[in-house]
Amino acid sequence: MEEDAGTLPSKKDFSAWYNDILWRAEIMDVRYPVKGLYVWYPFGFAIRKRVYQTLRDLLDVDHEEALFPLLIPEHEFMKEAEHIKGFENEVYWVTHGGRNELDVPLALRPTSETAIYPMYALWVRSHADLPLKIYQIVNTFRYETRHTRPLIRLREITSFKEAHTVHATWEDAERQVEAALDLYRRFYDRLCVPVLISRRPDWDKFPGADYTMAVDTIMPDGKTLQIGTVHHLGDQFSKTFGITYEDVNGEQQYVYQTCYGISERSIAALISVHGDDRGLVLPPDLAPLQVVIVPIIVARRRDEVIRAAGDLEEELLGCGLRVKTDLREIRPGAKYYHWEMRGVPLRIEIGPRDLDGGVVTAVNRYGEHAAISRDQVAAGVADMLASFRDQMREVAETRMKEHIRTADSLADAAESVKDGVVAVCWCGSAECADAIEEQVDASILGTDVRSSEMMTSAGTCISCGRTGALALISRTY
């Protein structure tokens, strides 16, 4: 691609900024000739690898990774009526093999319940097999008819982590829902992305689930992005697919299940929450490159500076850091621009003055400078990276708080929702939900909100005046 022609739009114009940063920072190429399908650049894929390795590390503590087929026979896909109704307009169908029409049409998975659960019916036999906790990271396909956007609304979701668990009782499954939410909190904490967790209204739950808990974050334009879901499936799917176990008394019982997923929307959140007008801002643990060394070369001391930069790179590589020395024959300012666009957490400048002073100049991605003694450089770099990660988390949390309001009337909610999430009281009725969503021009995001900063006491519904409880309203992607 061309080297960094022009500058990013201001992040105040979030849509333009987001579209530009994907190609300028080499995250995704949107020019693939099928709507809603995009190509990962190597640099973007390197970010993806680190994000999903973080997720794998958390899951592998008590889950096992597997891989189920992409193609689902029509007769299996159509078994669970409520589930299918939720996806019927989004399914891609394979009807031919070569030139021959297939006897049984095959669905490209929009999600994998109907691919996985026939196998669970074969695998689960007794209470000793439970709980069963399996996940996979795969691509899924949904015929999205709304406006597509890279990483956010796709026809091919390239990086869908879905976990599917099996339990002896409804209560065991409920405990797994809470465990999954805790896992997602820890995952997003490592991304330094603050989240809101709430229970989706019944009309917005996963098709076939008893209830759905969702994880959202607030994007720079004030809209919320759903970046994770956890579903309590009850025993509905086990009855459909015949998943039973023999209990301690020798009786056959239907199992209870959960499923929970995260997609590359997690990376959209990482980009959007932290990025600025100069490009990406990446947490040190997730950045493909943690430190870039920029030699400040003066002709008569060129070899000395380059040799010092090489020694420094070797030392930091020996500490397990991901480091690169930029020796391109371009001006230092162009190098700064290039690596800031790609979110490198720390830049080290080393030139004749640094050599003479026995220091290096370190600059974090927020532009904060520090001189580090050359003989303490490994410890100094580690401290700066840790401090920068903490700064990122604090900045993101502060920004989220700025986008959360409370309202005690429809008029207040309609005004406040233009810039973020609004906490209101709602009686829980569908009639009031319709009135609120119509008059506020936003959606009821969820109830049972998991945030210590939200009001929790009962109040009066902003639509009907009856007793209500906390609900969140927002405009969504």
Backbone torsions as a table, in degrees:
resi	resn	phi	psi	omega
1	MET	NA	161.4	177.5
2	GLU	-66.6	144.9	-174.7
3	GLU	-78.9	96.6	165.0
4	ASP	49.9	49.8	177.0
5	ALA	-73.3	127.6	179.0
6	GLY	76.0	-171.5	-179.0
7	THR	-124.8	165.1	177.1
8	LEU	-67.6	147.4	165.9
9	PRO	-62.3	158.6	175.7
10	SER	-62.0	144.6	178.3
11	LYS	-66.9	-14.7	174.8
12	LYS	-61.1	-30.5	170.7
13	ASP	-95.4	77.8	-167.2
14	PHE	-59.9	-41.1	-177.3
15	SER	-61.3	-46.8	179.3
16	ALA	-65.8	-41.6	178.9
17	TRP	-60.1	-46.5	-177.5
18	TYR	-63.1	-46.6	-179.6
19	ASN	-61.0	-39.4	-177.9
20	ASP	-72.5	-40.5	-173.5
21	ILE	-66.9	-26.7	-178.6
22	LEU	-62.4	-37.7	179.2
23	TRP	-93.4	-33.3	179.7
24	ARG	-66.2	-37.8	178.4
25	ALA	-90.8	4.2	177.7
26	GLU	58.4	52.7	175.6
27	ILE	-91.8	-59.1	-178.1
28	MET	-140.1	147.3	173.2
29	ASP	-104.1	121.8	-173.8
30	VAL	-92.0	6.6	-171.0
31	ARG	-89.8	7.3	177.1
32	TYR	-61.9	137.0	-169.2
33	PRO	-81.1	35.0	170.1
34	VAL	-133.5	125.8	-178.1
35	LYS	-58.0	132.3	175.4
36	GLY	83.1	4.5	175.5
37	LEU	-116.7	134.5	-174.1
38	TYR	-134.6	161.9	-175.9
39	VAL	-111.9	130.7	174.4
40	TRP	-77.1	124.7	166.1
41	TYR	-68.3	157.9	176.9
42	PRO	-55.5	-39.7	-179.4
43	PHE	-66.9	-44.1	176.6
44	GLY	-61.9	-38.7	179.6
45	PHE	-67.6	-31.3	176.1
46	ALA	-64.7	-38.0	174.1
47	ILE	-63.7	-46.0	179.4
48	ARG	-56.3	-45.0	-179.3
49	LYS	-58.2	-41.8	-177.6
50	ARG	-73.6	-37.9	177.7
51	VAL	-62.9	-46.8	-176.1
52	TYR	-76.2	-24.4	172.2
53	GLN	-67.9	-36.8	174.5
54	THR	-59.0	-43.9	179.0
55	LEU	-66.3	-42.3	177.9
56	ARG	-60.9	-42.5	-178.9
57	ASP	-58.9	-38.5	179.2
58	LEU	-72.2	-41.7	-177.7
59	LEU	-71.0	-36.4	-172.8
60	ASP	-67.9	-9.1	176.4
61	VAL	-61.0	-42.1	-178.2
62	ASP	-143.5	14.3	172.9
63	HIS	-116.1	163.9	172.3
64	GLU	-120.5	140.6	179.4
65	GLU	-91.0	138.7	178.2
66	ALA	-139.2	-173.6	178.6
67	LEU	-148.8	122.2	-179.9
68	PHE	-110.3	157.6	-174.8
69	PRO	-63.4	154.9	176.3
70	LEU	-75.3	-35.2	-173.9
71	LEU	-93.1	132.9	-177.6
72	ILE	-121.1	122.9	178.6
73	PRO	-59.8	143.9	-176.7
74	GLU	-56.8	-39.3	-176.1
75	HIS	-67.4	-30.1	175.0
76	GLU	-77.7	-40.5	-177.7
77	PHE	-63.9	-33.4	-173.8
78	MET	-88.6	3.0	-174.8
79	LYS	-66.7	-40.7	-172.2
80	GLU	-100.2	99.3	-167.5
81	ALA	-60.0	-47.9	-177.3
82	GLU	-65.0	-39.8	178.6
83	HIS	-61.9	-46.5	-176.7
84	ILE	-66.7	-37.4	179.2
85	LYS	-58.6	-33.7	179.6
86	GLY	-71.4	-19.0	-176.0
87	PHE	-121.2	-0.2	-167.6
88	GLU	-60.8	-28.7	-179.6
89	ASN	-90.6	2.5	-175.4
90	GLU	-115.2	0.6	-171.3
91	VAL	-87.6	133.8	166.9
92	TYR	-89.6	135.1	-179.7
93	TRP	-114.7	133.5	171.6
94	VAL	-96.0	118.1	-174.6
95	THR	-114.1	-11.7	-177.6
96	HIS	-133.0	145.5	167.3
97	GLY	-113.7	107.9	-169.1
98	GLY	65.2	-126.8	178.5
99	ARG	-97.0	-0.8	-176.1
100	ASN	-95.1	132.6	176.3
101	GLU	-71.6	134.7	-178.9
102	LEU	-73.9	144.9	175.3
103	ASP	-66.0	-35.9	-179.8
104	VAL	-125.2	115.7	176.2
105	PRO	-59.4	147.8	-177.6
106	LEU	-118.3	129.0	177.6
107	ALA	-87.1	137.7	166.4
108	LEU	-78.0	124.9	-170.2
109	ARG	-54.1	124.6	166.5
110	PRO	-84.9	-26.0	171.1
111	THR	-165.1	166.1	-161.0
112	SER	-109.7	12.6	-179.4
113	GLU	-52.8	-46.9	-174.6
114	THR	-77.2	-10.2	171.7
115	ALA	-89.4	-35.7	-172.5
116	ILE	-85.8	-40.1	-168.9
117	TYR	-70.5	-29.1	171.0
118	PRO	-60.6	-32.2	177.5
119	MET	-75.2	-37.0	176.4
120	TYR	-60.4	-34.6	178.4
121	ALA	-62.5	-27.3	177.4
122	LEU	-85.4	-32.0	-173.2
123	TRP	-83.2	-36.4	-174.7
124	VAL	-86.5	124.5	-179.2
125	ARG	-125.0	-44.6	-175.5
126	SER	-135.4	172.8	178.8
127	HIS	-61.3	-22.5	178.8
128	ALA	-69.3	-17.4	179.1
129	ASP	-83.4	-6.2	-172.8
130	LEU	-110.1	150.5	-4.0
131	PRO	-76.5	153.0	175.2
132	LEU	-109.5	124.9	-177.1
133	LYS	-131.7	106.5	-176.9
134	ILE	-128.6	143.8	174.8
135	TYR	-135.4	162.1	172.1
136	GLN	-143.0	156.5	174.4
137	ILE	-122.0	111.9	-168.3
138	VAL	-142.8	175.6	169.2
139	ASN	-95.5	144.9	175.3
140	THR	-129.1	159.4	-174.1
141	PHE	-127.4	130.4	176.7
142	ARG	-138.7	129.3	-178.4
143	TYR	-77.5	81.7	-177.4
144	GLU	-75.0	121.1	-178.2
145	THR	-97.0	-13.4	177.6
146	ARG	-82.3	178.8	-179.2
147	HIS	-60.8	121.0	-179.8
148	THR	-84.6	153.4	178.8
149	ARG	-150.4	131.9	-176.3
150	PRO	-53.3	134.5	178.1
151	LEU	71.6	-15.2	-173.2
152	ILE	-109.8	-51.0	179.3
153	ARG	-136.7	110.1	-168.1
154	LEU	-127.9	162.1	167.7
155	ARG	-94.9	-29.9	167.7
156	GLU	-116.0	111.8	172.8
157	ILE	-84.4	109.3	-169.8
158	THR	-82.1	-15.7	-168.2
159	SER	-139.6	61.5	-175.6
160	PHE	-96.1	112.5	172.9
161	LYS	-90.6	118.2	176.2
162	GLU	-127.1	127.6	176.3
163	ALA	-107.7	142.4	-179.2
164	HIS	-134.5	118.5	-175.4
165	THR	-119.3	155.0	-176.9
166	VAL	-129.5	136.0	-173.1
167	HIS	-139.4	162.0	-177.5
168	ALA	-78.4	-31.7	-175.7
169	THR	-134.1	162.7	177.2
170	TRP	-60.7	-39.6	-178.1
171	GLU	-67.5	-37.3	176.0
172	ASP	-61.9	-41.1	178.4
173	ALA	-65.7	-37.6	177.7
174	GLU	-63.4	-40.0	176.8
175	ARG	-63.1	-33.8	177.8
176	GLN	-69.4	-34.7	174.2
177	VAL	-56.7	-47.1	-179.3
178	GLU	-66.4	-37.6	177.9
179	ALA	-64.5	-38.9	178.9
180	ALA	-66.3	-40.4	177.3
181	LEU	-62.8	-40.1	177.4
182	ASP	-64.5	-40.1	177.3
183	LEU	-61.0	-41.6	-180.0
184	TYR	-68.2	-36.0	174.8
185	ARG	-58.8	-45.8	-178.7
186	ARG	-67.1	-37.6	177.6
187	PHE	-61.2	-50.0	-177.5
188	TYR	-72.9	-24.7	172.6
189	ASP	-63.6	-36.9	177.4
190	ARG	-69.8	-26.5	174.2
191	LEU	-84.5	-4.6	-176.6
192	CYS	60.1	29.9	-179.7
193	VAL	-106.3	114.7	178.1
194	PRO	-72.6	147.4	-174.9
195	VAL	-132.5	159.3	169.6
196	LEU	-115.4	132.7	179.4
197	ILE	-116.5	131.0	-179.2
198	SER	-153.7	165.9	178.9
199	ARG	-94.8	123.6	-179.5
200	ARG	-66.3	145.8	173.3
201	PRO	-58.6	156.3	-175.7
202	ASP	-56.8	-35.1	-179.1
203	TRP	-74.1	-9.0	-178.4
204	ASP	-116.5	12.1	179.6
205	LYS	-79.9	166.6	177.9
206	PHE	-61.6	133.6	-178.3
207	PRO	-58.5	119.5	-179.8
208	GLY	98.8	-5.8	-177.4
209	ALA	-88.5	154.6	170.1
210	ASP	-70.6	-43.7	173.9
211	TYR	-159.8	163.0	-178.7
212	THR	-128.5	129.3	168.8
213	MET	-102.0	139.8	-176.3
214	ALA	-127.7	150.1	177.0
215	VAL	-112.8	123.9	-179.2
216	ASP	-126.6	155.9	166.8
217	THR	-128.7	163.7	-179.3
218	ILE	-100.5	124.2	-179.1
219	MET	-83.0	167.6	-176.1
220	PRO	-59.3	-24.6	178.9
221	ASP	-88.0	5.2	178.0
222	GLY	92.1	-13.5	177.0
223	LYS	-76.3	155.4	176.3
224	THR	-96.6	147.3	176.4
225	LEU	-119.7	122.5	176.4
226	GLN	-74.3	120.7	-174.8
227	ILE	-122.7	18.3	175.0
228	GLY	174.2	146.8	176.2
229	THR	-139.7	150.3	175.5
230	VAL	-133.1	125.2	-174.2
231	HIS	-118.0	129.4	169.3
232	HIS	-90.1	113.9	-173.5
233	LEU	-91.5	-4.2	-176.7
234	GLY	59.2	-141.6	178.1
235	ASP	-113.9	15.6	-175.4
236	GLN	-65.2	-46.3	-179.7
237	PHE	-71.7	-34.1	-179.9
238	SER	-66.0	-35.1	176.7
239	LYS	-69.5	-37.0	179.7
240	THR	-67.8	-42.3	-173.6
241	PHE	-103.1	4.2	174.4
242	GLY	69.1	42.4	179.5
243	ILE	-94.5	106.7	-177.3
244	THR	-131.2	162.8	175.1
245	TYR	-137.2	157.1	176.3
246	GLU	-91.1	121.3	-177.8
247	ASP	-81.5	-177.5	-174.8
248	VAL	-64.5	-17.8	179.5
249	ASN	-95.6	3.9	179.7
250	GLY	83.5	9.3	179.7
251	GLU	-93.2	144.9	176.5
252	GLN	-82.3	129.8	-179.4
253	GLN	-129.4	144.5	172.6
254	TYR	-73.4	143.4	178.5
255	VAL	-82.7	168.2	173.1
256	TYR	-118.6	145.5	-168.8
257	GLN	-132.8	158.4	168.5
258	THR	-133.0	159.9	167.6
259	CYS	-146.3	151.1	-178.6
260	TYR	-154.6	142.2	-172.3
261	GLY	-138.2	153.4	172.6
262	ILE	-138.4	140.5	179.9
263	SER	-122.0	-170.7	178.0
264	GLU	-68.1	-1.1	168.1
265	ARG	-58.0	-26.9	175.7
266	SER	-59.7	-35.5	179.3
267	ILE	-77.7	-34.7	172.9
268	ALA	-58.8	-40.9	178.0
269	ALA	-66.3	-43.2	178.6
270	LEU	-57.1	-45.7	179.4
271	ILE	-65.1	-48.0	-168.4
272	SER	-77.5	-41.0	-177.4
273	VAL	-66.5	-39.6	-171.9
274	HIS	-98.4	-27.3	-173.1
275	GLY	-62.3	159.8	178.7
276	ASP	-137.8	-169.1	-175.0
277	ASP	-68.8	-8.4	177.1
278	ARG	-102.1	-5.3	175.9
279	GLY	133.1	-151.8	179.2
280	LEU	-69.2	153.2	167.3
281	VAL	-132.0	115.1	-172.6
282	LEU	-116.3	139.3	173.1
283	PRO	-61.3	142.3	-176.7
284	PRO	-54.8	-36.6	-177.6
285	ASP	-67.3	-24.0	-174.1
286	LEU	-106.2	-14.0	-177.5
287	ALA	-68.9	130.1	175.9
288	PRO	-56.3	-34.5	177.2
289	LEU	-125.7	120.8	-176.8
290	GLN	-89.1	-33.9	-176.9
291	VAL	-136.9	130.8	170.4
292	VAL	-114.0	133.7	178.4
293	ILE	-102.9	124.1	-180.0
294	VAL	-114.8	106.3	175.6
295	PRO	-70.3	132.4	174.6
296	ILE	-97.5	101.2	-166.6
297	ILE	-95.2	127.0	169.7
298	VAL	-112.3	134.9	-167.6
299	ALA	-48.7	-49.1	-172.4
300	ARG	-74.4	-13.1	178.6
301	ARG	-122.0	22.0	-175.9
302	ARG	-54.6	-55.1	-175.3
303	ASP	-61.6	-38.1	-179.7
304	GLU	-63.9	-44.1	-179.2
305	VAL	-66.8	-43.9	-179.1
306	ILE	-64.2	-39.9	178.2
307	ARG	-64.2	-41.6	178.5
308	ALA	-64.4	-39.1	177.8
309	ALA	-64.0	-40.8	178.3
310	GLY	-64.0	-41.5	177.7
311	ASP	-62.4	-41.1	-180.0
312	LEU	-65.4	-43.9	178.3
313	GLU	-59.3	-45.7	-179.5
314	GLU	-61.3	-40.4	179.7
315	GLU	-64.9	-44.4	-178.2
316	LEU	-70.9	-36.8	174.5
317	LEU	-60.3	-37.3	178.4
318	GLY	-65.4	-20.4	177.1
319	CYS	-87.8	1.9	179.1
320	GLY	88.5	10.6	179.7
321	LEU	-87.2	154.5	175.2
322	ARG	-92.9	110.8	-167.7
323	VAL	-132.8	146.3	175.0
324	LYS	-142.5	137.9	171.7
325	THR	-98.0	124.9	-178.1
326	ASP	-91.0	102.7	-178.1
327	LEU	-104.7	16.1	179.4
328	ARG	-62.9	148.7	-178.7
329	GLU	-85.8	62.9	174.9
330	ILE	-133.8	164.9	-175.9
331	ARG	-67.4	151.7	-178.9
332	PRO	-55.5	-38.7	-178.6
333	GLY	-60.2	-36.8	177.9
334	ALA	-67.1	-35.3	176.5
335	LYS	-66.6	-42.5	178.2
336	TYR	-57.9	-47.2	-179.0
337	TYR	-58.4	-46.7	-176.5
338	HIS	-59.1	-47.6	-174.7
339	TRP	-81.0	-28.2	172.5
340	GLU	-65.1	-40.6	178.0
341	MET	-58.2	-33.7	-177.3
342	ARG	-94.2	7.3	168.6
343	GLY	76.1	20.1	-179.3
344	VAL	-61.3	125.0	-173.3
345	PRO	-64.0	-32.1	-173.0
346	LEU	-142.0	131.5	174.5
347	ARG	-112.2	134.7	175.5
348	ILE	-115.4	122.7	177.2
349	GLU	-102.3	135.1	178.7
350	ILE	-139.0	120.7	-177.8
351	GLY	-140.4	-174.2	-177.6
352	PRO	-55.7	-42.4	-179.4
353	ARG	-64.4	-37.7	177.9
354	ASP	-65.2	-43.1	178.9
355	LEU	-59.9	-44.1	-178.7
356	ASP	-66.7	-31.7	-178.4
357	GLY	-90.3	-3.6	-179.7
358	GLY	68.3	31.5	-178.3
359	VAL	-134.9	172.1	163.9
360	VAL	-125.9	154.7	177.6
361	THR	-100.7	118.9	-179.7
362	ALA	-107.4	136.5	-178.5
363	VAL	-130.6	118.5	178.5
364	ASN	-81.5	173.5	-172.7
365	ARG	-66.8	-17.7	173.8
366	TYR	-83.7	-1.1	177.4
367	GLY	89.5	12.0	-179.4
368	GLU	-86.2	127.8	-175.6
369	HIS	-97.4	149.0	172.4
370	ALA	-152.4	142.1	173.2
371	ALA	-93.9	127.1	-180.0
372	ILE	-114.5	129.7	177.4
373	SER	-58.8	134.9	-175.6
374	ARG	-59.9	-33.7	-178.0
375	ASP	-83.7	0.0	176.5
376	GLN	-123.9	22.4	-168.3
377	VAL	-67.8	-37.7	-178.7
378	ALA	-61.9	-47.8	179.4
379	ALA	-66.5	-39.8	-179.3
380	GLY	-64.5	-41.3	178.0
381	VAL	-65.1	-44.3	179.1
382	ALA	-59.9	-41.8	178.8
383	ASP	-64.5	-41.7	-178.9
384	MET	-66.8	-38.4	178.9
385	LEU	-66.7	-41.4	178.6
386	ALA	-65.1	-41.9	179.1
387	SER	-65.1	-38.2	179.9
388	PHE	-65.1	-41.1	177.0
389	ARG	-59.3	-44.0	178.6
390	ASP	-63.9	-38.0	177.1
391	GLN	-62.4	-44.0	179.9
392	MET	-58.3	-44.5	-179.6
393	ARG	-63.0	-43.6	-178.8
394	GLU	-66.0	-43.7	178.8
395	VAL	-60.8	-45.1	-178.3
396	ALA	-65.4	-40.9	179.9
397	GLU	-66.4	-39.0	178.1
398	THR	-63.2	-42.9	179.4
399	ARG	-63.9	-39.7	178.3
400	MET	-62.2	-45.8	-179.5
401	LYS	-58.2	-35.2	179.8
402	GLU	-67.4	-18.9	-178.0
403	HIS	-101.4	12.3	178.9
404	ILE	-115.8	126.5	-179.4
405	ARG	-125.1	168.1	169.0
406	THR	-119.1	154.1	179.3
407	ALA	-147.4	143.5	178.3
408	ASP	-118.4	16.1	175.2
409	SER	-151.0	159.8	178.6
410	LEU	-63.1	-38.2	-179.3
411	ALA	-64.9	-44.5	177.7
412	ASP	-62.4	-41.3	-179.0
413	ALA	-65.1	-40.1	-179.6
414	ALA	-63.9	-32.8	179.0
415	GLU	-78.8	-44.5	-175.0
416	SER	-70.1	-30.6	-175.2
417	VAL	-69.6	-13.5	178.5
418	LYS	-65.2	-20.6	-175.3
419	ASP	-123.1	16.0	177.6
420	GLY	154.9	-151.5	-176.7
421	VAL	-93.8	141.1	180.0
422	VAL	-119.2	128.5	175.0
423	ALA	-93.7	124.7	-177.9
424	VAL	-135.4	174.7	169.3
425	CYS	-102.2	136.6	-178.8
426	TRP	-138.1	138.1	-176.0
427	CYS	-75.7	-14.2	178.6
428	GLY	98.3	-5.8	-177.4
429	SER	-80.9	148.4	178.1
430	ALA	-65.5	-34.2	-179.4
431	GLU	-62.8	-44.8	179.3
432	CYS	-70.0	-34.0	176.5
433	ALA	-60.7	-44.8	178.6
434	ASP	-61.1	-43.2	-179.0
435	ALA	-65.1	-43.6	180.0
436	ILE	-62.7	-48.1	-176.6
437	GLU	-64.9	-35.5	179.5
438	GLU	-71.0	-45.5	-174.3
439	GLN	-80.1	-26.9	179.7
440	VAL	-91.5	-18.3	-176.8
441	ASP	59.6	50.7	178.9
442	ALA	-158.4	176.2	-177.4
443	SER	-108.8	148.7	168.9
444	ILE	-74.3	113.9	-174.4
445	LEU	-75.7	-48.7	-178.4
446	GLY	178.3	170.9	176.6
447	THR	-123.8	-171.4	-178.4
448	ASP	48.6	52.9	-171.7
449	VAL	-74.3	131.0	-179.1
450	ARG	-100.0	80.1	177.1
451	SER	-153.6	125.2	-179.2
452	SER	-68.3	-16.9	-177.1
453	GLU	-89.2	-7.5	-178.4
454	MET	-88.9	150.7	175.2
455	MET	-65.2	145.0	-178.4
456	THR	-123.3	-15.6	-177.4
457	SER	-75.8	153.1	179.1
458	ALA	-68.9	152.5	176.6
459	GLY	-145.8	-154.8	179.4
460	THR	-110.8	138.2	-178.5
461	CYS	-57.6	132.6	-177.4
462	ILE	-71.5	-8.5	178.5
463	SER	-100.5	-48.4	-172.5
464	CYS	-111.5	-15.5	179.3
465	GLY	86.9	-2.4	177.0
466	ARG	-77.5	170.8	178.7
467	THR	-60.2	134.2	-178.7
468	GLY	-138.2	174.5	178.7
469	ALA	-127.1	171.3	-175.5
470	LEU	-61.9	134.3	171.4
471	ALA	-141.8	152.0	177.4
472	LEU	-106.2	139.5	177.5
473	ILE	-121.5	138.9	176.1
474	SER	-159.1	165.7	165.7
475	ARG	-91.0	139.3	-169.1
476	THR	-124.4	160.4	171.7
477	TYR	-85.0	NA	NA
